[in-house]
Amino acid sequence: MVGLEHYLILAAVLFAIGLYGALAKRNAIIILMSIELMLNAVNIAMVAFSRYIVPLQLTGQIFAIFVMVVAAAEVAVGLAIIIAIYRHHKTIDATKIDLMKW
Amino acid sequence: MFSETVFTPLFLPELTLLVSAVVVILLDLFVKRKWWLAAVSIAGIVVSAGFAIAMWGGDSQSIFFGMMAVDNFAIFFKLLFLVIAALVILASTDYVAKFARFQGEYYALVLLSALGMMLMAATTELISIYIALELTSISLYILVGFLKDPKSTEASLKYLLLGAVASAILLFGMALVFGFTGQTQLGEIAAAIQSLSLSGVVSSPGLMLGIVLMIAGFGFKIAAVPFHMWVPDVYEGAPTPVTAYLSVASKAAGFAVILRVFYSAFGIPSWLSLDWMLIFAILAAVGMTVGNIIALTQTNIKRMLGYSSIAQAGYLMVGLAAVSFLWESSYRGTVTGQGGLLFFLASYALTNLGAFTAIIAISNKLDSDLIADYSGMGKRAPLLALALTLCLISLIGMPPAAGFMAKFYIFSGAVQQGLLWLVIIAVINSVISAYYYLRVVKVMWLGKPASATRVPSSIALRVALAISCLGVLVLGIIPGFVMKLAEMAAQMFVS
C-alpha cells in the first residue's frame, strides 16, 4: 500500500537531487533544470499532504498550480538572462562567469 | 466572511501602483520626452501613498477571504516602500540615459517590484506570500541585469540562480508547515500548532524542519549570513539605483514578511518562539561580524556597502531576536524589539538611499566605483561629499544622524529582553565598522583631487538627496514622531 510516507520520501529525494544539481553542476541551464526539480519535489509534497491530511480541501493542489506558473515565469527570465550572458561571455559555464570575486 | 465583494477600496494603494506601471509602459511608446515617465511613476506613487495614509490608524481588517491584512503594520511598510520607490525613481532620472531604449520598462519594473513588496508586507497566507515574494524577486532579477554589460548580466544570473534556489527551499519549508498543520492561513496555522499540543522541538521534527527551511528562504532576502553570498556581486554589478533599491526595499520587505509570518504563525507556544528568536540572535551575531570584517578590505564602494548591508541586516536581526510578545500596561511606553526594528528599517532606508544617491552622482561623472577615485571629492563636489559623509556617519550610528537613534532603540529593546551578550557583540561591531566608513570620509576630505572639474548632478537627483539627508537628520534629532508610528504599527501584533 502506497501511503503518505512514500510520497514524502520521493519528494525529499527529488529535492535533494535538485539541490545537489543546483550546487554542483557547471552549466547554467542544467542548474535551472535542477531548480525546476526542486520545485517539482515541492509540488509532490504539497499535493500528497493535501490528499492525505486535508482531503476535503484543494489547498495543496492550488498551491502546486501557483508554483508551476511562477516557476515558468522564473525560467523565462532565467533563459533570457542566460542568452544575455552567452552574448558577452561566449559560455554558460557557471565557473567561467567570474568577473566579480571577493 | 463571504459577504466581501471582489473589489474592495482597501486594495486601492496596490491597484493604483499596478495601473501606473501599465500606464508607464504604454506611455513609453508615445512620448519623446522620457522625463514624463518618471513624472507619471511619481504621480502614481503619490496617489497610492495618499490612499494608504487615508487607511492609517483604523482597525485591522482582513480582505480577500483572509489572504491579506490591512492593518497599521502593513500600511507602515507600504508607505516605506512607496517613499523608497519614489526616491529611487528621482535618483535614477540621470542614470536611465544609459539604457536608452527601455526606460519605460525600467520605471514599470520598479513600480511592480514595489507592488510586490507592499503585498509581502500585507499578505497573511502562504500561497499569496509566495506569489508576492516572487513578483518582487523576478522584477528585481530583470532590473539587476538592466545595464546589459558583462558585469550586470553576470550579477543578474547569480541573483536569479541563487534566488530561485532560496525560494525553492522556502517553498519546501512552506510545504512541510502546510503538511503538519493542514492550513496555509497564518492565524489558522497558529491555532493548528496549539491544538497539536507539542511539548518541544523533538515532538514534531517535520514541522521544525519546515520552520528552519523558511528561515533559510527568507534569510536569503534579507542577506542574513550563511545566505549572503549573492550580495557583494549583485550590488557591484547592478545599476547603482537598482543597488540602492535592492539594499533597502528588498531587505525591508524581507523583514516585514518574517515579522508577520513568525509572529502570527509561530508566536505561540512560547518555547517555539524562543527557539526561532535564538536562531535569529545567532544569525545576527554571525551576520554583523562577518559583514563588518570583510567590508574592511573592500576597495569598491558599492561592494563595501554590500558587505555593510550584510552587517546592517545583522543589527536588524537583533530586533527580530528581541521581539516582544507582551503588551501589558507595565510595558506601555517602553521600546520593544519590533518597534525598534521598524524604526531602524525606516532610518536605514533613508540613510542608504542618501549614500547611494550621492554615489550615483559621483560615479556618473567618474565612471568608477573605486574608493581611491573619490579622493578630494570634498573640493570637487562639497555638497555631495557632505551628504555622503552624513549618511556614512548615520551608518556607523553616531549622533546626530538617524542611525544613532535606530541603534539606540533596537539595542535597548534587546537589553530589555535579556539579550545583553548580543548587544555587546553589536556595539563592538559598530566600532569595527567605523573604520571602513570613516576611511571613505577621510579619502574624500583629505585626499588630493585627481582633477579640478566639478561634478554635475540633475535637479531630480538633488531633490532625492536632499529628502534623504533631511530625513536622516530629522529621524536623528526628533525621532519621536516616526517612533510613535513604528510603535503603533508594531502594536497590531499584540491584540
HADDOCK unambig.tbl for C-alpha pairs under 7 A between the chains (distance, minus, plus):
assign (segid A and resid 35 and name CA) (segid B and resid 164 and name CA) 6.81 0.50 0.50
assign (segid A and resid 35 and name CA) (segid B and resid 165 and name CA) 6.08 0.50 0.50
assign (segid A and resid 38 and name CA) (segid B and resid 168 and name CA) 6.14 0.50 0.50
assign (segid A and resid 39 and name CA) (segid B and resid 168 and name CA) 5.62 0.50 0.50
assign (segid A and resid 42 and name CA) (segid B and resid 171 and name CA) 6.55 0.50 0.50
assign (segid A and resid 42 and name CA) (segid B and resid 172 and name CA) 5.34 0.50 0.50
assign (segid A and resid 42 and name CA) (segid B and resid 175 and name CA) 6.59 0.50 0.50
assign (segid A and resid 45 and name CA) (segid B and resid 175 and name CA) 6.45 0.50 0.50
assign (segid A and resid 46 and name CA) (segid B and resid 175 and name CA) 5.44 0.50 0.50
assign (segid A and resid 49 and name CA) (segid B and resid 179 and name CA) 5.04 0.50 0.50
assign (segid A and resid 53 and name CA) (segid B and resid 179 and name CA) 6.83 0.50 0.50
assign (segid A and resid 53 and name CA) (segid B and resid 182 and name CA) 6.21 0.50 0.50
assign (segid A and resid 54 and name CA) (segid B and resid 182 and name CA) 6.11 0.50 0.50
assign (segid A and resid 63 and name CA) (segid B and resid 127 and name CA) 6.03 0.50 0.50
assign (segid A and resid 74 and name CA) (segid B and resid 138 and name CA) 6.59 0.50 0.50
assign (segid A and resid 78 and name CA) (segid B and resid 160 and name CA) 6.68 0.50 0.50
assign (segid A and resid 81 and name CA) (segid B and resid 153 and name CA) 6.66 0.50 0.50
assign (segid A and resid 81 and name CA) (segid B and resid 157 and name CA) 6.18 0.50 0.50
assign (segid A and resid 82 and name CA) (segid B and resid 157 and name CA) 6.97 0.50 0.50
assign (segid A and resid 84 and name CA) (segid B and resid 153 and name CA) 6.64 0.50 0.50
assign (segid A and resid 85 and name CA) (segid B and resid 153 and name CA) 5.95 0.50 0.50
assign (segid A and resid 85 and name CA) (segid B and resid 154 and name CA) 6.62 0.50 0.50
assign (segid A and resid 88 and name CA) (segid B and resid 150 and name CA) 5.78 0.50 0.50
assign (segid A and resid 97 and name CA) (segid B and resid 154 and name CA) 6.75 0.50 0.50
assign (segid A and resid 99 and name CA) (segid B and resid 151 and name CA) 6.60 0.50 0.50
assign (segid A and resid 100 and name CA) (segid B and resid 233 and name CA) 6.02 0.50 0.50
